[in-house]
Amino acid sequence: MLAEERTFVAIKPDGVQRGLIGEVINRFERKGFKILAAKLIQVSDKQAADHYAEHEGKPFYPRLINYIQSGPVFAMVIKGYGAVDSVRHIVGATNPVNADVGTIRADFAQVMEYNVIHASDSISSAEREIAIYFKEDEIFDTWKTKTEELIEEDELL
């Protein structure tokens, strides 16, 4: 039986400011992923610190905090089969120079410091990051995509 996963994605301030929200959502929806939650937010001091906690004390930490708070962020919870790895594949390598052609970062970013988008790197990171930005009652998981319906039908056969 195939297992669905939830993952966290955030279009960073440079992506929002460049008007890329629709393009990014389109890529995930075309793949068949389900958007469970989405909102435009200004990242608080606590959210920024919690999100980048593993980098605290590193020389680049203040730049990370400044960047994520430099403008609005479009935060999303996305669900699908193999969502964490698949979403990261669609997003591309952290450094756009190394990102595969056709990925979000290869198409829309030039430098690592302003790479348009964040995607969780594991299921545990996804759950931690989702909790930073969303309350459970903001996440809508009661409807099915066509992909879910087809896979469920197939598994019944």
Buried (B, 14 or more C-beta within 10 A) or exposed (E): EEEBBBBBBBBBBBBBEBEBBEBBBEBBEEBBBBBBBBEEEEBEEEBBBBBBEEBEEEEEBEEBBEBBBBBBBBBBBBBBBEBBBBBBBBBBBBEBEEBEEEBBBBBBBEEBEBBBBBBBBEBEBBBBBBEBBBEEEBBEEEEEBEBBEEBEEEEEE
